[in-house]
Amino acid sequence: MSALASLPPTIEGRIASLDWPSVTRGLDTQGSAMIERLLSPEECAAISGLYAEEAGFRSRVVMGRHGFGRGEYRYFAYPLPSIVAGLRAALYPQLVETANRWNAAMGIGARYPDDHAAFLERCHAAGQVRPTPLLLQYGPGDYNCLHQDLYGEHVFPLQVAVLLSEPGADFAGGEFVLTEQRPRMQSRVEVAPLRQGDALVFAVHHRPVQGARGSYRVSMRHGVSQLRSGRRHTLGVIFHDAL
Protein backbone atom coordinates (compact mmCIF):
# COMPACT_ATOMS: atom_id res chain seq x y z
CA MET A 1 0.00 0.00 0.00
CA SER A 2 3.04 2.28 -0.10
CA ALA A 3 1.92 3.76 -3.41
CA LEU A 4 -0.70 5.76 -1.50
CA ALA A 5 1.51 7.05 1.29
CA SER A 6 2.35 10.36 -0.38
CA LEU A 7 -1.21 11.30 -1.39
CA PRO A 8 -2.49 14.51 0.23
CA PRO A 9 -5.16 14.03 2.94
CA THR A 10 -7.77 16.12 1.14
CA ILE A 11 -10.58 13.60 0.64
CA GLU A 12 -12.80 14.73 3.53
CA GLY A 13 -12.62 18.39 2.58
CA ARG A 14 -13.14 17.61 -1.08
CA ILE A 15 -16.26 15.58 -0.34
CA ALA A 16 -17.65 18.14 2.13
CA SER A 17 -17.39 20.90 -0.50
CA LEU A 18 -19.40 19.06 -3.16
CA ASP A 19 -22.86 20.23 -4.27
CA TRP A 20 -24.76 17.63 -2.25
CA PRO A 21 -28.23 19.13 -2.88
CA SER A 22 -27.61 18.51 -6.59
CA VAL A 23 -26.46 14.94 -5.90
CA THR A 24 -29.57 14.35 -3.80
CA ARG A 25 -31.83 15.65 -6.59
CA GLY A 26 -30.18 13.29 -9.06
CA LEU A 27 -30.64 10.34 -6.74
CA ASP A 28 -34.29 11.17 -6.14
CA THR A 29 -35.14 11.68 -9.81
CA GLN A 30 -32.89 9.10 -11.52
CA GLY A 31 -31.60 6.76 -8.84
CA SER A 32 -28.04 7.88 -9.61
CA ALA A 33 -25.89 11.01 -9.59
CA MET A 34 -22.45 11.73 -11.00
CA ILE A 35 -19.66 13.50 -9.13
CA GLU A 36 -17.07 14.83 -11.56
CA ARG A 37 -13.33 14.67 -10.79
CA LEU A 38 -13.68 13.26 -7.30
CA LEU A 39 -10.18 11.78 -7.60
CA SER A 40 -7.12 13.19 -9.38
CA PRO A 41 -5.33 11.25 -12.16
CA GLU A 42 -2.47 10.62 -9.73
CA GLU A 43 -4.83 9.16 -7.12
CA CYS A 44 -6.52 7.02 -9.76
CA ALA A 45 -3.17 5.65 -10.94
CA ALA A 46 -2.07 4.91 -7.36
CA ILE A 47 -5.24 2.94 -6.60
CA SER A 48 -5.15 1.09 -9.94
CA GLY A 49 -1.54 0.12 -9.28
CA LEU A 50 -2.59 -1.77 -6.15
CA TYR A 51 -4.29 -4.45 -8.24
CA ALA A 52 -0.98 -6.15 -9.05
CA GLU A 53 0.00 -6.38 -5.38
CA GLU A 54 -0.82 -9.49 -3.36
CA ALA A 55 -0.91 -7.77 0.01
CA GLY A 56 -3.96 -5.81 1.09
CA PHE A 57 -6.69 -7.96 -0.46
CA ARG A 58 -8.82 -10.68 1.12
CA SER A 59 -9.99 -12.46 -2.05
CA ARG A 60 -9.94 -12.44 -5.86
CA VAL A 61 -13.00 -13.26 -7.97
CA VAL A 62 -12.78 -14.35 -11.62
CA MET A 63 -16.21 -13.44 -12.97
CA GLY A 64 -16.38 -16.16 -15.63
CA ARG A 65 -16.16 -18.91 -13.01
CA HIS A 66 -19.38 -17.73 -11.37
CA GLY A 67 -21.43 -16.57 -14.37
CA PHE A 68 -20.94 -12.92 -13.41
CA GLY A 69 -19.51 -11.94 -16.81
CA ARG A 70 -15.84 -11.70 -17.79
CA GLY A 71 -13.05 -9.89 -15.97
CA GLU A 72 -12.07 -10.01 -12.32
CA TYR A 73 -12.10 -8.09 -9.08
CA ARG A 74 -10.41 -8.14 -5.69
CA TYR A 75 -11.91 -7.28 -2.31
CA PHE A 76 -9.73 -5.16 -0.07
CA ALA A 77 -8.83 -6.52 3.37
CA TYR A 78 -8.89 -4.57 6.60
CA PRO A 79 -7.19 -2.23 7.25
CA LEU A 80 -8.32 -0.54 4.05
CA PRO A 81 -5.92 1.74 2.15
CA SER A 82 -6.21 5.21 3.67
CA ILE A 83 -7.77 6.79 0.59
CA VAL A 84 -10.40 4.03 0.31
CA ALA A 85 -11.22 4.21 4.02
CA GLY A 86 -11.38 8.00 3.74
CA LEU A 87 -13.84 7.86 0.85
CA ARG A 88 -16.04 5.37 2.66
CA ALA A 89 -16.12 7.35 5.91
CA ALA A 90 -16.61 10.78 4.29
CA LEU A 91 -19.24 9.78 1.70
CA TYR A 92 -21.50 7.90 4.10
CA PRO A 93 -22.62 10.90 6.24
CA GLN A 94 -23.53 12.80 3.07
CA LEU A 95 -25.77 9.95 1.89
CA VAL A 96 -27.35 8.71 5.11
CA GLU A 97 -30.22 11.23 5.09
CA THR A 98 -31.24 10.08 1.61
CA ALA A 99 -30.92 6.43 2.68
CA ASN A 100 -33.21 6.94 5.68
CA ARG A 101 -35.71 9.00 3.70
CA TRP A 102 -35.84 6.36 0.96
CA ASN A 103 -36.47 3.57 3.46
CA ALA A 104 -39.28 5.56 5.07
CA ALA A 105 -40.88 6.18 1.66
CA MET A 106 -40.66 2.47 0.77
CA GLY A 107 -42.01 1.27 4.09
CA ILE A 108 -38.69 -0.32 5.12
CA GLY A 109 -38.12 -0.19 8.86
CA ALA A 110 -34.31 -0.02 8.88
CA ARG A 111 -32.72 3.33 9.73
CA TYR A 112 -29.02 4.09 9.60
CA PRO A 113 -26.86 5.94 12.15
CA ASP A 114 -25.19 9.20 11.18
CA ASP A 115 -21.69 7.77 11.60
CA HIS A 116 -20.32 5.02 9.32
CA ALA A 117 -18.37 3.39 12.15
CA ALA A 118 -21.62 2.92 14.07
CA PHE A 119 -23.23 1.31 11.02
CA LEU A 120 -20.27 -1.08 10.65
CA GLU A 121 -20.69 -2.06 14.31
CA ARG A 122 -24.26 -3.09 13.45
CA CYS A 123 -23.02 -5.11 10.48
CA HIS A 124 -20.31 -6.82 12.52
CA ALA A 125 -22.71 -7.69 15.34
CA ALA A 126 -24.78 -9.57 12.74
CA GLY A 127 -21.74 -11.47 11.46
CA GLN A 128 -21.13 -9.21 8.45
CA VAL A 129 -17.44 -8.65 9.15
CA ARG A 130 -15.73 -8.85 5.74
CA PRO A 131 -14.91 -5.53 4.01
CA THR A 132 -16.66 -4.94 0.69
CA PRO A 133 -14.73 -2.12 -1.07
CA LEU A 134 -13.30 -3.66 -4.21
CA LEU A 135 -11.04 -3.02 -7.19
CA LEU A 136 -12.27 -4.26 -10.58
CA GLN A 137 -10.15 -4.99 -13.65
CA TYR A 138 -11.40 -5.51 -17.21
CA GLY A 139 -9.52 -6.38 -20.41
CA PRO A 140 -10.64 -6.78 -24.04
CA GLY A 141 -13.91 -8.69 -24.29
CA ASP A 142 -14.64 -8.39 -20.55
CA TYR A 143 -17.98 -7.24 -19.16
CA ASN A 144 -20.00 -7.31 -15.93
CA CYS A 145 -23.53 -8.71 -15.95
CA LEU A 146 -26.34 -6.66 -14.44
CA HIS A 147 -26.41 -7.29 -10.70
CA GLN A 148 -26.98 -5.95 -7.18
CA ASP A 149 -24.34 -5.92 -4.44
CA LEU A 150 -26.23 -7.51 -1.54
CA TYR A 151 -24.06 -9.20 1.09
CA GLY A 152 -26.28 -9.85 4.11
CA GLU A 153 -29.23 -8.61 6.17
CA HIS A 154 -27.80 -5.12 6.71
CA VAL A 155 -27.59 -3.34 3.36
CA PHE A 156 -26.94 0.36 2.90
CA PRO A 157 -29.12 1.37 -0.08
CA LEU A 158 -26.52 3.50 -1.88
CA GLN A 159 -23.02 2.80 -3.18
CA VAL A 160 -20.33 4.60 -5.19
CA ALA A 161 -18.20 3.58 -8.17
CA VAL A 162 -15.13 5.59 -9.20
CA LEU A 163 -13.67 5.13 -12.69
CA LEU A 164 -9.87 4.98 -12.38
CA SER A 165 -9.01 4.70 -16.10
CA GLU A 166 -9.49 7.22 -18.92
CA PRO A 167 -11.96 6.31 -21.69
CA GLY A 168 -10.47 6.67 -25.16
CA ALA A 169 -6.91 6.61 -23.82
CA ASP A 170 -6.78 3.55 -21.56
CA PHE A 171 -9.73 1.62 -22.96
CA ALA A 172 -12.66 1.65 -25.40
CA GLY A 173 -16.16 0.36 -24.68
CA GLY A 174 -16.80 -0.66 -21.10
CA GLU A 175 -19.62 1.78 -20.37
CA PHE A 176 -21.21 1.79 -16.91
CA VAL A 177 -24.85 0.74 -17.33
CA LEU A 178 -27.83 1.10 -14.97
CA THR A 179 -31.29 -0.42 -15.39
CA GLU A 180 -34.49 0.40 -13.56
CA GLN A 181 -37.45 -2.00 -13.51
CA ARG A 182 -40.78 -0.42 -12.63
CA PRO A 183 -43.86 -2.57 -12.01
CA ARG A 184 -45.67 -3.56 -15.23
CA MET A 185 -43.25 -1.50 -17.35
CA GLN A 186 -40.24 -2.33 -19.50
CA SER A 187 -36.79 -1.63 -18.05
CA ARG A 188 -35.30 1.84 -18.34
CA VAL A 189 -31.58 1.87 -19.26
CA GLU A 190 -29.05 4.60 -18.50
CA VAL A 191 -25.40 4.80 -19.51
CA ALA A 192 -23.25 6.93 -17.19
CA PRO A 193 -20.66 8.97 -19.19
CA LEU A 194 -17.84 8.66 -16.66
CA ARG A 195 -14.34 10.03 -17.19
CA GLN A 196 -11.25 9.23 -15.15
CA GLY A 197 -11.73 10.25 -11.53
CA ASP A 198 -15.51 10.65 -11.84
CA ALA A 199 -17.74 8.89 -9.31
CA LEU A 200 -21.26 7.61 -9.68
CA VAL A 201 -23.56 7.35 -6.66
CA PHE A 202 -26.42 4.91 -7.30
CA ALA A 203 -29.03 2.70 -5.70
CA VAL A 204 -27.88 -0.75 -4.60
CA HIS A 205 -31.23 -2.54 -4.74
CA HIS A 206 -34.42 -0.47 -4.69
CA ARG A 207 -35.36 3.18 -4.77
CA PRO A 208 -38.70 4.95 -4.20
CA VAL A 209 -40.63 6.56 -7.04
CA GLN A 210 -43.61 8.83 -6.45
CA GLY A 211 -46.78 7.59 -8.13
CA ALA A 212 -50.40 8.69 -8.19
CA ARG A 213 -51.10 6.66 -5.04
CA GLY A 214 -47.88 7.41 -3.18
CA SER A 215 -44.37 6.00 -3.33
CA TYR A 216 -43.57 2.57 -4.71
CA ARG A 217 -40.35 0.58 -5.10
CA VAL A 218 -38.43 0.14 -8.32
CA SER A 219 -35.60 -2.36 -8.70
CA MET A 220 -32.17 -1.14 -9.81
CA ARG A 221 -29.29 -3.16 -11.32
CA HIS A 222 -25.91 -2.12 -12.66
CA GLY A 223 -23.18 -3.57 -14.85
CA VAL A 224 -20.48 -2.80 -17.42
CA SER A 225 -20.76 -3.27 -21.18
CA GLN A 226 -18.14 -5.22 -23.13
CA LEU A 227 -14.68 -3.69 -23.31
CA ARG A 228 -13.49 -3.42 -26.92
CA SER A 229 -9.83 -2.72 -26.16
CA GLY A 230 -7.39 -1.68 -23.43
CA ARG A 231 -7.71 -2.11 -19.66
CA ARG A 232 -10.24 -0.57 -17.30
CA HIS A 233 -10.03 -0.26 -13.49
CA THR A 234 -12.86 0.78 -11.18
CA LEU A 235 -13.03 1.32 -7.43
CA GLY A 236 -16.25 0.17 -5.81
CA VAL A 237 -17.18 1.75 -2.47
CA ILE A 238 -19.86 -0.32 -0.72
CA PHE A 239 -20.83 0.80 2.76
CA HIS A 240 -22.11 -2.42 4.34
CA ASP A 241 -19.77 -5.30 5.13
CA ALA A 242 -20.34 -8.90 4.02
CA LEU A 243 -21.15 -12.19 5.71
C-alpha positions in Angstrom: 0.0 0.0 0.0 3.0 2.3 -0.1 1.9 3.8 -3.4 -0.7 5.8 -1.5 1.5 7.0 1.3 2.3 10.4 -0.4 -1.2 11.3 -1.4 -2.5 14.5 0.2 -5.2 14.0 2.9 -7.8 16.1 1.1 -10.6 13.6 0.6 -12.8 14.7 3.5 -12.6 18.4 2.6 -13.1 17.6 -1.1 -16.3 15.6 -0.3 -17.7 18.1 2.1 -17.4 20.9 -0.5 -19.4 19.1 -3.2 -22.9 20.2 -4.3 -24.8 17.6 -2.2 -28.2 19.1 -2.9 -27.6 18.5 -6.6 -26.5 14.9 -5.9 -29.6 14.3 -3.8 -31.8 15.6 -6.6 -30.2 13.3 -9.1 -30.6 10.3 -6.7 -34.3 11.2 -6.1 -35.1 11.7 -9.8 -32.9 9.1 -11.5 -31.6 6.8 -8.8 -28.0 7.9 -9.6 -25.9 11.0 -9.6 -22.4 11.7 -11.0 -19.7 13.5 -9.1 -17.1 14.8 -11.6 -13.3 14.7 -10.8 -13.7 13.3 -7.3 -10.2 11.8 -7.6 -7.1 13.2 -9.4 -5.3 11.3 -12.2 -2.5 10.6 -9.7 -4.8 9.2 -7.1 -6.5 7.0 -9.8 -3.2 5.7 -10.9 -2.1 4.9 -7.4 -5.2 2.9 -6.6 -5.1 1.1 -9.9 -1.5 0.1 -9.3 -2.6 -1.8 -6.2 -4.3 -4.5 -8.2 -1.0 -6.2 -9.0 0.0 -6.4 -5.4 -0.8 -9.5 -3.4 -0.9 -7.8 0.0 -4.0 -5.8 1.1 -6.7 -8.0 -0.5 -8.8 -10.7 1.1 -10.0 -12.5 -2.1 -9.9 -12.4 -5.9 -13.0 -13.3 -8.0 -12.8 -14.3 -11.6 -16.2 -13.4 -13.0 -16.4 -16.2 -15.6 -16.2 -18.9 -13.0 -19.4 -17.7 -11.4 -21.4 -16.6 -14.4 -20.9 -12.9 -13.4 -19.5 -11.9 -16.8 -15.8 -11.7 -17.8 -13.0 -9.9 -16.0 -12.1 -10.0 -12.3 -12.1 -8.1 -9.1 -10.4 -8.1 -5.7 -11.9 -7.3 -2.3 -9.7 -5.2 -0.1 -8.8 -6.5 3.4 -8.9 -4.6 6.6 -7.2 -2.2 7.3 -8.3 -0.5 4.0 -5.9 1.7 2.1 -6.2 5.2 3.7 -7.8 6.8 0.6 -10.4 4.0 0.3 -11.2 4.2 4.0 -11.4 8.0 3.7 -13.8 7.9 0.8 -16.0 5.4 2.7 -16.1 7.3 5.9 -16.6 10.8 4.3 -19.2 9.8 1.7 -21.5 7.9 4.1 -22.6 10.9 6.2 -23.5 12.8 3.1 -25.8 9.9 1.9 -27.4 8.7 5.1 -30.2 11.2 5.1 -31.2 10.1 1.6 -30.9 6.4 2.7 -33.2 6.9 5.7 -35.7 9.0 3.7 -35.8 6.4 1.0 -36.5 3.6 3.5 -39.3 5.6 5.1 -40.9 6.2 1.7 -40.7 2.5 0.8 -42.0 1.3 4.1 -38.7 -0.3 5.1 -38.1 -0.2 8.9 -34.3 0.0 8.9 -32.7 3.3 9.7 -29.0 4.1 9.6 -26.9 5.9 12.2 -25.2 9.2 11.2 -21.7 7.8 11.6 -20.3 5.0 9.3 -18.4 3.4 12.1 -21.6 2.9 14.1 -23.2 1.3 11.0 -20.3 -1.1 10.7 -20.7 -2.1 14.3 -24.3 -3.1 13.4 -23.0 -5.1 10.5 -20.3 -6.8 12.5 -22.7 -7.7 15.3 -24.8 -9.6 12.7 -21.7 -11.5 11.5 -21.1 -9.2 8.5 -17.4 -8.7 9.1 -15.7 -8.8 5.7 -14.9 -5.5 4.0 -16.7 -4.9 0.7 -14.7 -2.1 -1.1 -13.3 -3.7 -4.2 -11.0 -3.0 -7.2 -12.3 -4.3 -10.6 -10.2 -5.0 -13.6 -11.4 -5.5 -17.2 -9.5 -6.4 -20.4 -10.6 -6.8 -24.0 -13.9 -8.7 -24.3 -14.6 -8.4 -20.6 -18.0 -7.2 -19.2 -20.0 -7.3 -15.9 -23.5 -8.7 -16.0 -26.3 -6.7 -14.4 -26.4 -7.3 -10.7 -27.0 -5.9 -7.2 -24.3 -5.9 -4.4 -26.2 -7.5 -1.5 -24.1 -9.2 1.1 -26.3 -9.8 4.1 -29.2 -8.6 6.2 -27.8 -5.1 6.7 -27.6 -3.3 3.4 -26.9 0.4 2.9 -29.1 1.4 -0.1 -26.5 3.5 -1.9 -23.0 2.8 -3.2 -20.3 4.6 -5.2 -18.2 3.6 -8.2 -15.1 5.6 -9.2 -13.7 5.1 -12.7 -9.9 5.0 -12.4 -9.0 4.7 -16.1 -9.5 7.2 -18.9 -12.0 6.3 -21.7 -10.5 6.7 -25.2 -6.9 6.6 -23.8 -6.8 3.6 -21.6 -9.7 1.6 -23.0 -12.7 1.6 -25.4 -16.2 0.4 -24.7 -16.8 -0.7 -21.1 -19.6 1.8 -20.4 -21.2 1.8 -16.9 -24.9 0.7 -17.3 -27.8 1.1 -15.0 -31.3 -0.4 -15.4 -34.5 0.4 -13.6 -37.5 -2.0 -13.5 -40.8 -0.4 -12.6 -43.9 -2.6 -12.0 -45.7 -3.6 -15.2 -43.2 -1.5 -17.3 -40.2 -2.3 -19.5 -36.8 -1.6 -18.0 -35.3 1.8 -18.3 -31.6 1.9 -19.3 -29.1 4.6 -18.5 -25.4 4.8 -19.5 -23.2 6.9 -17.2 -20.7 9.0 -19.2 -17.8 8.7 -16.7 -14.3 10.0 -17.2 -11.2 9.2 -15.2 -11.7 10.2 -11.5 -15.5 10.6 -11.8 -17.7 8.9 -9.3 -21.3 7.6 -9.7 -23.6 7.3 -6.7 -26.4 4.9 -7.3 -29.0 2.7 -5.7 -27.9 -0.7 -4.6 -31.2 -2.5 -4.7 -34.4 -0.5 -4.7 -35.4 3.2 -4.8 -38.7 4.9 -4.2 -40.6 6.6 -7.0 -43.6 8.8 -6.4 -46.8 7.6 -8.1 -50.4 8.7 -8.2 -51.1 6.7 -5.0 -47.9 7.4 -3.2 -44.4 6.0 -3.3 -43.6 2.6 -4.7 -40.4 0.6 -5.1 -38.4 0.1 -8.3 -35.6 -2.4 -8.7 -32.2 -1.1 -9.8 -29.3 -3.2 -11.3 -25.9 -2.1 -12.7 -23.2 -3.6 -14.8 -20.5 -2.8 -17.4 -20.8 -3.3 -21.2 -18.1 -5.2 -23.1 -14.7 -3.7 -23.3 -13.5 -3.4 -26.9 -9.8 -2.7 -26.2 -7.4 -1.7 -23.4 -7.7 -2.1 -19.7 -10.2 -0.6 -17.3 -10.0 -0.3 -13.5 -12.9 0.8 -11.2 -13.0 1.3 -7.4 -16.3 0.2 -5.8 -17.2 1.8 -2.5 -19.9 -0.3 -0.7 -20.8 0.8 2.8 -22.1 -2.4 4.3 -19.8 -5.3 5.1 -20.3 -8.9 4.0 -21.2 -12.2 5.7 
